[in-house]
Amino acid sequence: MKNSIAERVYDFLKNYPPFNILKEDDLLEISQQVSIVYLEKGDTLFKKGDAFNEYFYMVRNGAITSFHTNNNNVQEIVNISDAGDIFGVRPLIAKENYKLTATANEESIVYAIPIDAFQSVTSNNASVYKFLITAFATNAYDPYTAEETGKIFADYIPSTSQDVVSFQTANYTKNPITCDFKSSLKDAAIKMSTYKIGCIIVVDEDIKPVGIITNSDIKNKIATGLFPIETPVSNIMSSPVITNKKDLTVADGQLQMIKHNIGHLCITKDGTVNSKLIGVLTHHDVLVTLGNNPSVILKEIKRAKRSKKLRTARLKANTLLKNYLEQNIPISHIIKIISQINDAVTIRAIELAIKKMPTPPPVAFSWMSIGSQGRKEQLLFTDQDNAIVFQDVQKENYPETQAYFLELAKLVTKSLNKIGFEYCEADMMASNIEWCKSITEWKLQFENWILNPDEKAILLASIFFDYNCVYGDETLVDELSNTIYKTLSKTSLFFKFLGRDALKNPPPLGFFKQFLVEESGEQKDLFNIKSRALMPLIDAARLLILSNNIKGINNTSERFQKLAEIEPNNKELYESGAYAFKALLKFKTKQGLLHNNSGKFIELETLTKEEKLKLRRCFKPIQEIQETLKMRFDLKNFM
């Protein structure tokens, strides 16, 4: 039995980054030197302006609030660190006095990790370094942003998005405006005025950066009469400049600006002052990039008071999505972030709609997203699919109660439409009386679909089986789920119908390995990646997860991953299904962003040979999974 304090510290640290990527011996060595700090609620660990010490910290239990006190003596929270979060890393990264105050939000235990011991075992570990840079840069107080917007730069960023945002490559200005080091300040100022820029880079004859002049330099050194307007730029420029290479991350860029107390980084060919200038990164560039992160977007959504503001925030998510795809961020991570944003938009639309209603909701209800949003796979703007389930009421009160929720749904769907989610052409929306019912009516509806399957029932069930409670009373949705699974246990015929439906689209390649394209209509000769590639996987995963009586997993790739876990004999097949789905969804999303549409239909001639090969590779598991369905549900004579 483990009794030593060091071993208990080790057992905790090993579960959290960056310690979870260290070797066992190295982590144990650090653990032996960790100090344990107990804090009562309100106790302060360090204050703004305190000299840095030899430790950085991790929360063991409780919560630590980091805050900045502005010029008006108002405390502004920068971050709240929970169990497993590191904080106070400025001494480790920048060797500077603390710029934030850290106070216990509640009774807390904190591990003080000695910097020397940590660095001795991580000095050559790039992954550890990148994590720490991210933790520092995304939670640091940035004076430039405070000056510009009057706000704290880095609000609390959920762990699901923190690394993603900071590891994006910084979007710097290419081909910046420059002046020769022999130029006069007047010539440089005229250039700045002509191009409407706030700084100009001074370069030598080889286009190497030797200095920088900003509006502040002109204000402080020329307008005050310190130098004449005709003075050479070399007299007032800031020199030497701070440089970096073109592939620096947002976190690296912000760190450099904080460390050197500057607002501009010169980007050169090899990252040094001895090579050609190719760009400039400003603190505004960093602000724009980090302003387009999930944390900021979610805050905008929660504060929005009109649909127009919600649309603006949701459009930022499209920019975020594009950046993530360009940075090759894992699609599973992207899905979670965009789904969180979509749900937040829906929640806010409902909250605003309730405020417009003459009275609060008469009974508890739940707003359900169905289809792609219900599966948390909706990355681009698509049409909306939703439903309402409300608490049972007396028979005489039913019409009035249903009318209330129909009116509420009309307000919500109208708002979602303004935001960018089109009305569903098939009217699969909560504003349709068919999809706005009491819990009992919904139970009867699903029981009927399951026990009396026909083509229409299977079509509707396939859509409504993928639902997710976005707002309201989750117990209503749980109750509905329990009824569905209880009813499924009474029949096997329903699975056969679902199986037949899952096979309605054959594998996407024909006999001669050619893509199967649309044969008529407006989409003639186009490849429908949704119906021919994504839907066969979606339908198969749904059927298999239902038949295995597994609740609470709606996402297609996660369904396949769960199937791989419970069916070891088919692990490879299901894992390939999960991979194929994610790859196809990523491909569809990229096409949609490229052509400003849903990405559903693809003109094959526009694809490169490599892209076609990648698509074909994704098609392989579709055929194998469909063969599995035929055998498992005995569908050969049921087609």
N, C-alpha and C positions, 0 to 999 in steps of 0.2 A: 504493500500500500504506500502511495506517495505521500510523504508528510512534509518534506522540506518546502520552505517558502519559494525557493528558486524553481522547483519543479512545478509548483502551482502557478507561478508567473509564466513559466514556459508553456504550460497547458493552455493558458489563456491567449498569450501572444501568437501562438502558432496558427490561430484561427483567423487572424486579421492581417491585411496588408499594411506595411510591406514585409512583416515578419514571416508571413506564410510562404514566402519565396526564398527564405534563407535555409541554409543547411542546418541539420539538427544540432550538430556540435556548436556551430556559430551562434545559434539562437540560445542554446543553453548557457554559453559563455556570457552573453548579454544579460540573460535572466538572472544570473548570479549577482549582477551588479546593480540591478534595478532597486530603486528606493520606493517605498510605499507611502503615499501621502493621504491622510484622512482629512476631509474638509466638511465642516458643518455648512448648512445652507447660509449663503451670504459671505462665506469666507473667500478671501482673494488670494489667488496663487501668485500672480504678478500683476503689476500696474503699468499703464502706459508711461514710458520714460524710464522705467527701471533698467538698470544695466543687465545685459543678457547673462544668463548663468550657464552652467555646464550640462544642463538637461534639456530634453524636449519631453512631451508628455503624451500618455494615452489614458483615456477614461476606462476604468475597470467597472465601476458601478456609478450610477447617478448621471448627472449632466453638468457640463461646464459651459457657461455663456461667455463668449468673447465680444467685447463691445468697444466702440470708439466714442470719445466724448468730444463733440464739436465745439465751435467757438462760442456757441450760446449755452454751453454747459449742459447740452442735451445728450443723453446716452443713446447711441444708435447701435443696435445689435448687428454684428457682422456674421456670427455663426453660433450655433448651439451644438456642442459635441456630445454624443451619446457613447454608450459602451462600445469600445473597439475603435473609436475615432482618435486620431492623433491631432495635437494642436501645440502651439507654442514652438513651432519649428524655425522661427526666425534666427535664433542663435546657431542652428545647424546649417542654415543656408546662407545667411547674409552677415552673421556676426555683428548685428546691430542691436541697439537698445529696443525694447519692446514698444510697439506702436499701438497695441491693444491692451485692454485690461481683461483678465480671465477670472471669473467669479463663479463659485458653486451655485448652480441653479436649485440644487437640492442637496441633501446629504450625499456625499460622493467619496469614492476611493479612486485615486489617480496613481498611475505608475509613472515615476520619473526615470526616464531612460538616459543613462550617461552618454553624452555625445562622443567622447573619445572612444569608449568601448564599442559603440555602434559603428563609428567610422572605421575602426580597425578591422572589422570583418566585412564591411560593405564597400570599401573604397573602390573596387573595380566592378561593382554590380550596377550595370546601367538601368536595369528594371527598377531597382530600389531608388536610385537617384531620380528617375523620371517620376516615380510616385510621389516622392517628397517635394519635388519641384511643383507638381500639380497641387498637392495639399497646401503648399505655401502660397502659390500664385492665386489660386481660386478662393482663398480665405484671407488674403492680405487686405489691409486697408490701403487703397490707392489714392494718394493725394490729388493726382491729376483729375480723376473722375469726380472727386468730391468738389474740386474747384469748378468743374464744368457743369455739373448737374445738381450739386448740393445734396448728393445722396452717397451712401456707402456703395462702393463699387461691387464687391462680391457679397451678395446675400447668401444665405444658406443654400447650397446646391445639393440636391439629393445624390446619394452615392450611385444611383443608377446613371447619372449623367455627368458627374464631376470629371472623371477621367476623359470621357469622350470630348467634352468641350475644350479642355486644356490641351489635349494632344492634337487638335486640329492644326494644320499648317497655317501660319499667320498669313493673312491676305494683305500684302504690302503694296504700295504704289510703285509700279514699274516705270522705267524711263523718267525719273524725277527731273524737275527743272534745276539747272545748275548754272553757275557762273565761274569764270576763270579767276584764279587767285590774284591776278593782276588787275581785275576790274575795280572800278570805283563803286562806292556804296550807292551812289545815285543810280548807276546803271543796273545794279542788282535790285534796287527798290523798284525801278521802272518795270523790270521783268516780273517781280512779285506782284505788282499791281496789274500788269497785263494778263497774267495767268491766274489771278485771284487766288494766290497761295499764301500760306502763313509762314513758310520757311523756304530757304534756298540753300542748296548744298554748294560749297566752294570746292572746286576740283583743280588739280594740276594739269599739266599738258597730257598726261597719260590717263586722264579721267579717274584718277584716284582721289578719294575724298580727303580734304585737308582741314575742313572746317564747316560750320553751319551758321547761318544767320536767320534769326526769327524776328517776328514783329516786336517781341519784347526787347531784342537788342536795339532795334531802331528807336523804339520809344525811350529806352533808358540811356542810350549813348549818343543819339543824334538829336532827338527832340529836346533833350536837356542842355544841348550846346557843348557837350563833352568833346564831340568830334564834328568837323564840318561835313556837309553832305557829300563832298567830293573825296572824302578820305578813302584810301584803299580798303577793300573788304577785309584784308588781313588784320587791320587795326581793331575791328570790332567783332570778328567772327569768334565763335566758341571752338576751341581746338585743344587737343585732338578730338576727333569724333569717336563715338562708340560704334563698333561695327558688328555684324553677324552674317551668317550665311543664309542663303535663300530658303532653305527648308526648315528654318526654326519654327518651333511650335508657338501657339498663343501664350502658353505658360512661360516658355523661355523668354519671349519678347517682353511680357509684363515684368518678369523677374529682373531683367536687365534694366528696365526703366526705373523700377523701384530702387535697385541697388545703386545706380549711378545718378539718381535724382534728375532724370532727363525726360523729355517728351518725344524724342525722335531717335530712331536707330537707323544707321546707314547699312544697307544690304549690299555686300560686295561679292564678287565672283567666288573668292575662296574664304570669305568671312573675316578677312583682315584688312587693315588700312593700306596694305601694300598691293591690293588688286583693284580692278576696275569697279566703279560704282554701277550697280544695276537696279537699285531701288531704295525706297525709304519707308520705314514702318513708323507710324505715329501712334501716340496714345489714343487718338480718335479711332484709328483702325482697330486697335485692340478692343476698345469700347464697343464698336459696332459688332465685332465678332462675338464677344461675350454677352452683348445685349441680345443676341439671337440664340440664347441658350435656354434649355427647358425651364430652368428656375425662373428666369425673367419673364418668359412667355406665360407661364402659369400664374405668376403674380398679376400680369396685365389682365388675364382672363378673369381672375377672381375680383379684380377691381372694376371691371367693365360695367357700365350702366346702360349701354345701348348695343344693339346688334352690330352697328357699324364698328364699334371698338372691338367686338369679338371677332369680326371678320379680319380686321387689321392684325390682331394677335395670331389668328389661325393662319393667315398668309405668311407670317414670319416662320411658322412651323414648316411651310413648304421650302423656304430658303434653308432652314435648318436641315431638312431632309436631303436637299440637294448637296449641301456641304458634307453631310455624313456619308453619302454615297460616294462622293468624290474622294473622301478621306479613307474609303474602304473600311468603315466601321462595321462590325458584324451586324448582319441584318436582324438577328434576333434582338439585339440591343436597340436598334432603330425602331423596331415594331413596338417594343415596350414603351419607349419614350413618346412616339407619335400617338399611340393608343391612349396614353395618359393625358395628352393634350386634347385629343378628341373628346374623351370623357369629360374633361374639365369644361370644355366649350358647351357640351350638352347640359351639364349640371348648371352652369351659369345661365344658360338660356331658359332652363326650367325655373330657376330662382327668380329671374326677371319676369317671367310670365305669371308666376304665382302672385307677384306684387301687383300685377295689372288686374287680377281677378277681383271681383267685388268682395269675396270672403275667402278665408283660408280653405284648404281642401277639407271636405266634410268628413272623410275617413282616411286611414292610412292607404298609401298606394306605392307602387313601384313603377318606375320608367325603365323599360327594357330596350336595349339595343339588340337588334337581331341581324342575321347575315354576317357580312364581313366585319362590321364593328363589334358585333356580338362575339366573334372569334378573335377580336383584337388583331385584325389583319388589314385594317383600312388605313392605307398610307396616303393616298391621294384623295382629292375631293371626288366622292361618288354620290349616288343618290342615297337618300336616307331610308332606313328600314327600322321601324320601332313599334313598340306596343305598350299599353298600360294594363296593369293588373291592379285592381283595388279591392279593399276589404269587403266582405259580404255585408249587405244591409237588408233591412226588411223589404219584402216584396213591393210594398207600396212606395218605398223610397228609392227603388232601383232606377226608374227613369230619370228622376231629378239628379241623382248621384252620377249616373252615367253621362248625363248632359253636361254636368260641371266639368268632368274630366275630358270630354270631347272638346269643349270650348278651350280648356287649358292646352290640350294637345294641338289645337289649331294655332294658338299663339306660339307654341314651341316650334312646331314644324315650319311656320312662317319665318320665325327668327333664324332657324337653321338654314332655310333656303336663302335668306339674305346673306348669311355667312359664307355660303358657297356649296352647301349640300343640297343638290337638286331634289325636288319632290319625286317620290317613287312613282314610276309610270303605272305600276300595277297596284298602286294605292296601299302598299303594305306599310301603313303608318298608323300611329295611335289616334290620329284624327278621323280614322275610318271606324265606324261603329262596330265593325267585325273584329277589330283588334284593340278594343277598349272595353274590357269586361271585368266582372268580379272574379275572385279566385275560384269560386265554385264553377262559374261558367267556363273559365279557362280549363279547369280540370276535365269538365265534360267534353270540351272541344278536343283536347289531346287524347282522351280515352277513345273518342269516336274515330279520330285519325288512325290510332294504333289498332283498334279492334275491327275496324271496317275499312281496310286500306283499298284505295283505288288510285288512279293516276293523279287526280286532283289532290287527294289527301296526302299522297307521298310528296308531291311538289311543295305543298304548304308546310308539311312536317319538316322537310329538308331545310326550309328557310327558318322556321320557328324553333327548331331544335338547337340552333346555335344562338343562344340568347345570353345576355349578361345584364345584371342589375346595375344600372348606372346611377340611379337616384331613388331615394325613398326607402321603404321597408324591405330589407333583404329577406326577412322571414317568409314573406309572401312568395318570393321566387323559390326559396328553398322548399316550401310546401308544394309548389308546382312541380319541382324536380322530383320530389319523392313520389308523387302521383304517377309521373311519367315512367319511372323505373319500376314501380309496382305493377303498372299496367303492362309494360314490356315483358314481364315475367310470365304473363298469362298466354302469350302467343309467340309462335316462331314465324308465322306467315308474314308479319310486318317486316321482318328482317329480309325475307326473300324479295319483297317489293322494293325495299331500300336498296338491296343488292342489284336488282335489275336496273334500277334508276342509276346506280353508280357505274353501270357498264354501258350506259346509253351513248357515251362518247368513247370510241375506240382509241387505242394508242395513236399519238399524233403523227406517226410515220406510216406511209403506205407500203405496198409490197416491195417497191423498188427503193425503199428508204427515202422517199420524197415526202416533204411536208404536206400534210393534208390541209388544203386551203378552202375558203368559202367558194362555193360554185356559182352563186348567183347573188343578185341584189347589189346594194351600194358597196358592200365589202367583198365583192367578187375578187378572187385571187389574193386576198389578204389572209394571214394566219391569225386565228382567234386563240390567243394564248390562254385566255381565261377559261373558255369552255372546253378546249381540246387538251389543255395541260394542267391547269390549276384545279378545275372542278373535279376531274377524276380522282385526284389526290384528296381534295376536301371531302368528297362524298365517301370515299373508301375509309378515311380516318374516322369520320363520324360513325359510320356503320360498325366498324370494328370496336370503337370505344364504347358504343351503346351496348353491343352484344357482350362485352366484357363487364358490363354493369359498373362502369367507372364514371363517377360524378366529378364535376367541377373543373374539367379540362376541356376548353373549347378551341384553343388555338391548334391549327392543323399540325404544325411541326411538333408542338408539345404533345399532341395526341400520339403521333408516331413514336416519339421518344419514350412515352409511357408504355406503349405497346412493345417496344424493344426490351423494356425492363421486365415486363411480365411474361413475355414469350421469348425466352432465350434462343429457342430453335430458329426463330425468324428475326433475330436481332439485326443481322446485317441488312436484311431486306427493309425493315422498318426504319433503320437509321438512314439508309439511302433514300427512303421516301421523305424523311424529314429534311435531309440535305437538298433534295431535288425541289421540294416545295419552296424552301427559302431562296434558292438560287433563281427559280422561276419568278417568284414574287419580286425579287430584286431587279430582275431583267424587265419585268412589266413596268415597275415603278420608274426605272431609268427611261424607258421608252415614253412613258406618260409625261415625264418632266421635259424630255427632249422635244416632244411634239405638242405639249400643252393640251393633253387629253388624258383619257383614262389608261392609255397604254394597252388596251384590250386587243386592238387589231394592229398587226405588224406587217409592214411591207417588206417582204423577205429580201427584195433586191437591195434594200438599204443596209442590210447586215453584212458584216465582214465574214470571211470564211471561218475565222476563229469563233465569232459569235454563234454561227450556225452549228459548229461542232459542239460548243458548250451547251446549246439548247438540246441537241440530239442526246448528249450525255445525260441530261436531266430526264429525258423521256424513258430511259431504260427501265427504271423501277415501276413506271406506270403499268406497263404490260404485265410485269411479274406480280404486282399487287392485285391487278384485276384477275389474273389467273388464280390467285389465292382465294379471292372472293368467290369465284365460280365453284371451286372445290369445297370451301368451308360451308357455303350456304346452299350447295347443290343446285346451282342455277342453270346448268346446261339444258335442262328440260323446262326451264321457267322463263326463257327469253321470249 
